[in-house]
Amino acid sequence: NNIDIEYAKEKGIIVKNAAGYSTMSVVQHTFAFMFAFLNQIPYYDKWSKEGKWCESPIFTDYSRILNTLSGKKHGIIGLG
């Protein structure tokens, strides 16, 4: 924790812990980012919105490598 509890008490600042708050939402958001970046969604979203698909003779862009979760190792860095 990075909060100086004693200083907060001296200044009359109430510090509370919201343990478990939004835990499932954070997990879901983490997985959403993981899938978005594995599938290059930010890139292809921008590419499509800029109309670049019409400039391609095959109406798509294969310049980005799409990845899968299969065969990958995953870890959690910075719990909390």
C-alpha positions as CSV (number, residue, x, y, z in Angstrom):
1,N,0.0,0.0,0.0
2,N,1.1,3.5,-0.7
3,I,-1.1,5.5,1.7
4,D,0.5,7.0,4.7
5,I,-2.2,6.0,7.2
6,E,-0.7,7.9,10.1
7,Y,-0.5,11.1,8.1
8,A,-4.1,10.7,7.0
9,K,-5.2,10.2,10.6
10,E,-3.3,13.4,11.6
11,K,-5.1,15.4,8.9
12,G,-8.5,13.9,9.6
13,I,-8.6,12.0,6.3
14,I,-10.6,8.8,6.4
15,V,-9.0,5.9,4.5
16,K,-11.1,2.9,3.6
17,N,-10.4,-0.3,1.8
18,A,-12.9,-1.6,-0.7
19,A,-11.6,-5.1,-0.8
20,G,-13.2,-7.2,-3.5
21,Y,-14.9,-4.3,-5.1
22,S,-15.3,-4.8,-8.9
23,T,-13.1,-7.9,-8.8
24,M,-15.1,-9.6,-11.5
25,S,-15.3,-6.5,-13.7
26,V,-11.5,-6.0,-13.4
27,V,-10.9,-9.7,-14.5
28,Q,-13.3,-9.2,-17.4
29,H,-11.7,-6.0,-18.5
30,T,-8.2,-7.7,-18.3
31,F,-9.4,-10.5,-20.6
32,A,-11.0,-8.0,-22.9
33,F,-7.7,-6.2,-23.4
34,M,-5.9,-9.5,-23.8
35,F,-8.2,-10.6,-26.6
36,A,-8.2,-7.1,-28.2
37,F,-4.4,-7.1,-28.4
38,L,-4.1,-10.7,-29.5
39,N,-6.4,-10.0,-32.4
40,Q,-5.1,-6.5,-33.2
41,I,-8.6,-5.0,-32.7
42,P,-7.3,-1.5,-32.0
43,Y,-5.3,-1.5,-35.2
44,Y,-8.1,-3.0,-37.4
45,D,-10.7,-0.7,-35.8
46,K,-8.7,2.3,-36.8
47,W,-7.9,0.8,-40.2
48,S,-11.5,0.2,-41.0
49,K,-12.8,3.5,-39.7
50,E,-10.2,5.3,-41.9
51,G,-11.7,3.5,-44.9
52,K,-8.5,1.8,-45.8
53,W,-10.3,-1.5,-46.5
54,C,-11.6,0.2,-49.7
55,E,-8.1,1.0,-50.8
56,S,-7.0,-2.7,-50.6
57,P,-7.5,-4.8,-53.7
58,I,-8.5,-7.7,-51.4
59,F,-10.5,-5.5,-49.0
60,T,-8.4,-6.6,-46.0
61,D,-5.0,-6.2,-44.4
62,Y,-2.8,-9.1,-43.6
63,S,0.1,-7.0,-42.4
64,R,-0.6,-7.7,-38.7
65,I,0.0,-11.1,-37.1
66,L,-3.0,-12.4,-35.2
67,N,-2.3,-14.6,-32.2
68,T,-4.1,-17.2,-30.2
69,L,-4.2,-18.1,-26.6
70,S,-3.4,-21.7,-27.3
71,G,0.2,-22.6,-26.4
72,K,0.9,-19.4,-24.5
73,K,1.9,-19.0,-20.9
74,H,0.1,-16.3,-18.9
75,G,1.1,-14.6,-15.7
76,I,-0.2,-11.9,-13.4
77,I,2.2,-9.0,-12.8
78,G,1.3,-6.7,-9.9
79,L,-1.5,-8.3,-8.0
80,G,-3.6,-5.7,-6.4
